[in-house]
Amino acid sequence: MDTFVIMALIATLGTWFVTALGAANVVFFTSINQKVLNSMLGFASGVMIAASFWSLLQPAIERAEETSKMPAYFVATIGFLLGAIFIWLSDKIISFARRKVNNTGEKDNESFNRIIMLILSITLHNIPEGLAVGVAFGALQEGYTTETLMGAISVAVGIGLQNFPEGAAVSIPLRREGYSRRKSFFFGQASGMVEPIAGIIGALLVVHVETILPYALSFAAGAMILVVVHELIPECQKNKDVHPYFATMGIILGFAVMMLLDVMLG
């Protein structure tokens, strides 16, 4: 197996491990401090926004200028939109399945169905996140430098940070529904198991099909930005009346940290 594919596997195993850490909260708590959760989600949002440009879109444009017959801005735009559309379609599929479940009228299975939909929803969103990490590390074959390596690591860090509350978001509701701590933890961490698989696929595609690299990088950026704007930022702003600007400053700090690292190391 190629070195960069192995690196992608290690990185996505790391993001899965962070999901498991989030799920492990169920052993000690039945809820999470909302202020801490909001700041964590805000910081992760800032990290992912910065990583989407400096670690994904910018390299996609540079690579397209070197290899693509089409204008680089067109390649980056197409890939970016496809990534966003992929997440949007995923949400539509989940919403459709949820409506079907809710319309069955089977009250005995209502709790179980709700839990299944929660796990499926988060698991589905983890697929493009794993792809983003895999693509970032697979792209290292085109130019292994400190800058590109830190860019790939920043993508993994941003996704790992937002995986922590995702793991808790599955395991803690399960515990509230009466499931044992062991089962709650198992299902919580299981939602992140798809990331190493998606990471390997993303890295293999980039390593062995070089022409798709600009599209793959911008696709990952589009997927990440939609997740941030549609899910993470609204979620971290839920209690902004109680803690004004708390989560917002987390976003600013996360963006600033990743921008500093990317530019400084570049």
N, C-alpha and C positions, 0 to 999 in steps of 0.2 A: 504494500500500500504506500502511496506517495507520502512524503514527509508532511506536506501541507494538509493533506486529508487527515492524517493522524493528529495534527495540530487542531484542526477543526473539530475532530472528535473529542479531544481533551477539553477544548473550550466549551463545547456544548454539554459535555458531562459536567462541567463546572456550573453552567446555568441550570442544569437539572438539579445539581446538588443544592443550589440556592433555593430552588423551588421546594426541595425537601426540608430545608431549614425553615422556610416559611410554614410549611405544613406541620413541622414539629412543635409549633406554638400551641397546638391543640393539647399537648401533654401538660402544659403549664397554665394555659389561659382558656377562657371561654369567649373572650373578646380581645380586641387590640385597641390600644390607645389611639383615638382618632387623630390626634395632633401628630403623633409619631408617624402614623400611616400616611397622612396627607403630605408631610414633609418628605417622606421616602418616595412617594409617587411623584411629587413635584420634582425632586432631584433627578429621578430616573427619566422623567420627561425631558428635562433640560439636556441630560447626557445623550439621550437618543436623538434629539433634534440636532445637536451639534455633530454627533457621529454620522447622521444621515447625510449631512453635507460634506464635511471634511474627510470622512472615511469611506463614503460610498458614492455620492453624486460627483464630487470633484474628480476622483480617480476614474469614474465612468466617462466623464467628458474628455479627460486627457487620453484615455485609452481609445475612445471612439475617434478622436482626431488622428490617431496614429494608424488605426486599422480599418475603420468603416468607410465605405464609399458614400454613405449618407452624411449629411451635416451632423456634427457631434451634438448640437443642441436638440436635434430631432430624435436621435437615438436615446438620449437621456430622458427626454420628455415622454417618449413612448414607453420606455421601461418603467419610469416613475408612475405613469398612469395605470399601467398594467398591474403593478404592485398594489396600488390603492384599490383598483377594481377587484382584485383577488380577495382582499379583506372584506370589501363591501359585499361581494357575492357570498362569502363565507358567513357573514352575519345574516344575510337573507335566508340562507339554507337553515341556519340555526333557528331563526325566527319562525320559519315555516314549520319546522319540526316541532317547535314548542307549541305552536297553535294547534297542530294535530293532536299532540298529547293532551292539551288542556280541553279539547273538544270530545275526548273519549268518554268523559263522564264517569270514569272508574275511580271513585273516591278512595278506595282501598290502596290504589297504586299512586295516588296523587303526590305524596311525599317522595316516593321512590323516583317517579318520573321527573320531578323537579330537580332532584339531586343529579340524575343522569344528564339532564340538559345542562346543568351548571358545569359538570365535569367535561362534557362534550364541547361546550362553548369555549372554555379556557384551553382545552387541548387543541382545538382547531386553530385558535389564535397563536398557539405556540409553534405551529408548522412554519409560517413565514419568518418567525423570529429565529428558528433554528436555521432556516435557509440563509437568512441575513448573515449569521455568524459563519456558516460554511462558505458562503461566497466571499466574505471578507478575507478569510484565511486562504481560500483557494487562489485568490487574486495575488497572493504573495509570490507565486511562481513567476509572475511577470516582472518582478523587481523587489527583491527582498532587502529592505532597508529598515533602519530604526523607525522611520516615519510610517512606513506601511505596516510594520508590525504593531506599533502602538495604535494605529488606526483600527486594525483588526481587534486588538485587545479592548479598545474603547467601545466597540460595538458589543462585544461579549459582556463587558462590565455594565453597560447601560441596560441590556436585556436581562442580565442576572439580577440587577437591582430591582427591576419591576417584577421579576419572577417571585421575589420573596413575599410580597403581599398577595400575589396570585395563589401561591400554595396555601397561605392562611385563609384566603377567600373560599377555598374548597373545603379544607379540613374542619374549620371552626363551625360553619353551618351544619356539616355532617354530625358533629358532636352534639349540636343543639337539637338535631332531629332524633337523638337517642343512640347513635352508633357509638361503638366502643372507641377509645382513643387510638387503639391499634388500627382499626379499620379506617377511621377518619384520616389518620396519618398516611396510610397506604394509598387511599384514593387521592389525597391531596398531592403527594409526590408523584403519583402516576400521571397526573395531568402534564407533567414536564418530560415524560419519557420520550415523546415524539421529537424533541429538539435534537438529541444526538443523531437520530435517524435522518431528520431533515438536513442537519448540518453536514453529514457525510454526502448526501445526495447533492447538496449545493456545491460543496467543494469538488466532488468528482466531475460535475458538469463543467465547472469553470476550468479545472485542470486539463480535462481532455477535450473540451470543445471551446477553444480560445475565442472564437468569434462571438460567443454569447456573453463574454465577460462584461462589456459595457451595459448590455441589457440587464444582466443579472444583478450588477451592482445598483443600478438605478431602480430596478424592481424591488430590491430589498429596501432601498430608501423610501420608496412610495409606500410600501407595506408598513414600515416603521412609523412614518409620519402620520398615516391615517390612524393607526393604533393610538399614538400619542394624542392627537387632536380630538379623536372621537371618544376615547375611553379614559386615558390616564389623566389628562388635564381636567375634564369635567368631574371625574371622581375625586381628585384631590382638592377641588374647589367647593365641595358640597357644604362644608362648614365654614365658609369664608366670612360669614357674619359673626361667628364666634371668635375666629382667629383670622382677622383681616390681614392679607398679604403674607401669611405664614407659608402657605404652599407656593404662592407666587415667587417668593424669595428662594424657595427650594428649586424652582425651575430655573431662575436666573443663575443661581449658584452652580447647578449641574451643568448648564450650558457653558458658563464661564470656565469651569474646571476643565471640561473636555476641549473647549476652544484653546485654552492656554496650553494644554498638553500637546494637542495636534500641531499648533502653530510653532510652539517652542521647539518641539522635536523635529519639525520639518525644516 
